[in-house]
């Protein structure tokens, strides 16, 4: 596989939204309605939302670029957790949130997600955070296994609104080794 993991640019907003529309539904429980998934994509993963994320100095987006086509992305937010359930569960402070981490289904099982996770954790070293946390749907066994293999462990839980339904997430966290070399901004 020939690809590069790099920091996203403003030109990536449209392709990121298109990729998110493909990858986000894969993380949803089978009981999620197409309408709720579509509402979430429109309300948080549209091109304009990605433009806003890219303009936010507290957000870092990394992409898997396969000769010009985006095949995965992660989004890190460097700010204190706003959800009280998350804030009370975290033990590694200060902490950075891995808000999104998705790989196109054609790249599943090829090591791309592992490389993206490694780059995301490296990018977290630049913030000086002691830990990195994420929320994962409690029914997404595949993602939970991947995150556990990546060194995350359960710290708590939270509720997550998906359209008109309330989903339940596990809050997972892991330490950010300060000995990692900072992510190259290639």
C-alpha positions as CSV (number, residue, x, y, z in Angstrom):
1,X,0.0,0.0,0.0
2,X,1.4,3.4,-1.0
3,X,0.1,6.2,1.2
4,X,1.2,9.1,3.3
5,X,-0.2,10.2,6.6
6,X,-0.2,14.0,6.7
7,X,-1.8,16.9,8.4
8,X,-5.0,17.9,6.6
9,X,-5.3,21.3,4.8
10,X,-8.2,23.5,3.9
11,X,-8.3,21.8,0.5
12,X,-9.2,18.5,2.2
13,X,-12.6,19.7,3.6
14,X,-14.7,18.4,0.8
15,X,-12.9,15.0,0.5
16,X,-13.0,14.6,4.3
17,X,-16.8,15.2,4.3
18,X,-17.2,12.6,1.5
19,X,-15.0,10.1,3.4
20,X,-16.9,10.7,6.7
21,X,-20.2,10.0,4.9
22,X,-18.8,6.6,4.0
23,X,-17.0,5.7,7.3
24,X,-19.3,7.1,10.0
25,X,-22.2,4.7,9.4
26,X,-19.9,1.8,9.8
27,X,-19.3,2.8,13.5
28,X,-23.1,2.9,14.3
29,X,-25.0,0.1,15.8
30,X,-27.3,-1.9,13.5
31,X,-30.3,-0.5,15.3
32,X,-29.4,3.1,14.2
33,X,-31.8,4.5,11.7
34,X,-30.5,5.8,8.3
35,X,-32.3,9.1,9.2
36,X,-30.4,9.5,12.5
37,X,-27.1,8.7,10.8
38,X,-27.8,11.2,8.0
39,X,-28.7,13.9,10.5
40,X,-25.5,13.3,12.4
41,X,-23.4,13.5,9.2
42,X,-25.1,16.7,8.1
43,X,-24.9,18.3,11.5
44,X,-21.2,17.5,12.3
45,X,-19.4,16.0,9.3
46,X,-20.3,18.2,6.4
47,X,-17.7,20.1,4.3
48,X,-18.5,23.4,6.2
49,X,-17.9,21.6,9.5
50,X,-14.6,20.2,8.3
51,X,-13.6,23.8,7.2
52,X,-14.4,25.0,10.7
53,X,-12.4,22.1,12.3
54,X,-9.5,22.9,10.0
55,X,-9.6,26.6,11.0
56,X,-9.7,25.8,14.8
57,X,-6.1,26.0,16.3
58,X,-7.1,23.4,19.0
59,X,-8.0,20.8,16.3
60,X,-5.6,18.6,14.4
61,X,-6.8,16.5,11.5
62,X,-4.5,13.8,10.1
63,X,-5.4,12.0,6.8
64,X,-4.3,8.9,5.0
65,X,-3.5,10.1,1.5
66,X,-3.3,7.4,-1.1
67,X,-1.9,9.3,-4.2
68,X,-4.3,12.1,-3.7
69,X,-7.4,10.2,-2.5
70,X,-8.2,10.3,1.2
71,X,-8.6,6.8,2.7
72,X,-8.8,7.6,6.5
73,X,-8.6,10.4,9.0
74,X,-8.4,11.2,12.6
75,X,-9.4,14.4,14.4
76,X,-7.8,15.4,17.7
77,X,-9.2,18.1,20.0
78,X,-6.9,19.8,22.4
79,X,-9.3,21.1,25.1
80,X,-10.7,19.9,28.4
81,X,-13.6,17.5,28.2
82,X,-16.9,19.3,28.3
83,X,-19.1,16.3,29.1
84,X,-19.2,15.9,32.9
85,X,-19.3,12.1,32.6
86,X,-16.1,12.1,30.6
87,X,-14.4,14.7,32.7
88,X,-15.0,12.7,35.9
89,X,-13.8,9.5,34.2
90,X,-10.4,10.7,32.9
91,X,-7.4,9.9,35.0
92,X,-4.6,11.1,32.7
93,X,-4.6,14.9,32.7
94,X,-4.2,17.0,30.8
95,X,-5.8,14.9,28.1
96,X,-6.5,15.3,24.4
97,X,-9.6,13.8,22.7
98,X,-9.3,11.5,19.7
99,X,-12.7,12.7,18.5
100,X,-12.7,10.8,15.2
101,X,-10.6,8.0,13.8
102,X,-12.0,6.3,10.6
103,X,-10.5,4.3,7.7
104,X,-12.3,3.6,4.4
105,X,-13.6,0.0,4.5
106,X,-11.4,-0.9,1.5
107,X,-8.4,-0.3,3.8
108,X,-9.7,-2.4,6.7
109,X,-7.3,-5.2,7.7
110,X,-4.3,-3.7,5.8
111,X,-2.6,-1.9,8.8
112,X,-3.8,1.6,7.8
113,X,-5.8,2.1,11.0
114,X,-2.8,1.1,13.1
115,X,-0.5,3.5,11.2
116,X,-3.1,6.3,11.6
117,X,-3.5,5.6,15.3
118,X,0.3,5.7,15.8
119,X,0.5,9.0,14.0
120,X,-2.4,10.4,16.0
121,X,-0.7,9.4,19.3
122,X,2.5,11.0,18.1
123,X,0.6,14.2,17.2
124,X,-0.7,14.2,20.7
125,X,2.8,14.5,22.0
126,X,3.0,18.0,20.6
127,X,0.3,19.1,22.9
128,X,2.0,18.1,26.1
129,X,-1.0,16.0,27.1
130,X,-0.5,13.1,29.5
131,X,-3.3,11.1,28.0
132,X,-5.5,10.7,25.0
133,X,-9.2,9.6,25.2
134,X,-12.0,8.7,22.9
135,X,-15.7,7.6,23.0
136,X,-16.7,4.4,21.2
137,X,-20.2,3.0,20.9
138,X,-20.6,0.2,23.4
139,X,-21.9,-2.1,20.7
140,X,-18.9,-1.5,18.3
141,X,-17.0,-4.6,19.3
142,X,-14.5,-4.4,16.3
143,X,-13.5,-0.8,17.2
144,X,-13.3,-1.6,20.9
145,X,-10.9,-4.5,20.1
146,X,-8.8,-2.2,17.9
147,X,-8.6,0.5,20.6
148,X,-7.6,-2.0,23.3
149,X,-4.9,-3.4,21.0
150,X,-3.8,0.3,20.6
151,X,-3.3,0.6,24.4
152,X,-6.6,2.1,25.4
153,X,-8.6,0.9,28.4
154,X,-12.1,1.7,29.7
155,X,-12.3,4.7,32.0
156,X,-16.0,5.2,32.1
157,X,-19.1,5.8,29.9
158,X,-21.2,8.6,28.4
159,X,-24.4,9.1,26.5
160,X,-24.2,10.3,22.9
161,X,-27.0,11.7,20.8
162,X,-27.3,10.2,17.3
163,X,-30.1,12.1,15.6
164,X,-33.3,11.3,17.7
165,X,-31.8,8.5,19.7
166,X,-29.4,8.3,22.7
167,X,-26.5,5.9,22.3
168,X,-24.1,4.7,24.9
169,X,-20.4,5.0,24.5
170,X,-17.5,3.7,26.5
171,X,-14.9,6.3,27.3
172,X,-11.4,4.8,26.7
173,X,-8.1,6.4,27.6
174,X,-4.4,5.7,27.3
175,X,-1.2,7.4,28.3
176,X,0.8,9.4,25.7
177,X,4.4,8.3,26.0
178,X,6.5,11.4,26.1
179,X,9.4,9.6,24.6
180,X,7.7,9.4,21.1
181,X,9.1,11.7,18.5
182,X,6.7,14.5,17.6
183,X,4.6,13.9,14.4
184,X,6.3,15.3,11.3
185,X,4.2,17.9,9.7
186,X,5.0,16.7,6.2
